[in-house]
Amino acid sequence: MRVRITVPTKDGKRLREQIMEGAEQVEDEETGQTEWEVVRVARFYTVSTHSRPAGDADRPRTIQGDQ
């Protein structure tokens, strides 16, 4: 999944590490006078409890999301 994030420059410096966490790839990063913008590619995972045999409901199950 491609995500574009735009924040004020002063907040970008403070939040950069959190925003970049989990990014597989950074496609574009641009710092202007007032805004910092980054386009990153990330893979998301979801946890589902649907369609499971009885007794397995308490065990977490991870499913790989779309790219």
N, C-alpha and C positions, 0 to 999 in steps of 0.2 A: 504494500500500500504506500502510495506517495503522499507525503504530508508537507504542506507549506505553512510555516509559522512566521508571523510578523509581530514584533514587539518593539516598544520604544528602546532606543539604544541603551539608556541607563539601566533598564530592566534586563536587557539581553546579556549584559556583562554578568549580572547576578544570577540569571537563570540558565546560562549556557549549558552547564554540566547536566542539569536535570532535563533540558530539552533534547540534548544529544544522546542521552541514555537510551539504549535499545535501538539506536539507528544502525542499520546494516551498512548504509552508504549515505554520504552527503553529496547530493547532486549539484547544489548551488548554495553559496553563502555570500551575503552582501551586507556590508555595514555602511549606512548613509549617515548624514548628520543627525537625523531624528529617528531612524528606524533600523533595526537589525532584522534581516529576513534570511531564513534557511529553508531549503527544500531537502527533505531527508526521506529515505526509503526505510520502512520498518515492516517487520513481520509480526502480526498480532496472533495471539493464541486465546482460545475461549475454552471454558470448562462447561461441560454438558452433563446432565444427569438423566437425560431422556433415553429411552430404548435400552434399558439395562436390566439384566436378570435380577430377580428378587435376591436381596442380601448384599448386592453390590452398591446400593444407593449411597453408602457412607464413604466409599472409596473415590477419590477425585480422579477424573479422566480428562486428559488434555488432548485437544484436537487442533491440528495445525490449520491456521487460517489461510486465506488467499494471499498471494503475493502482490 
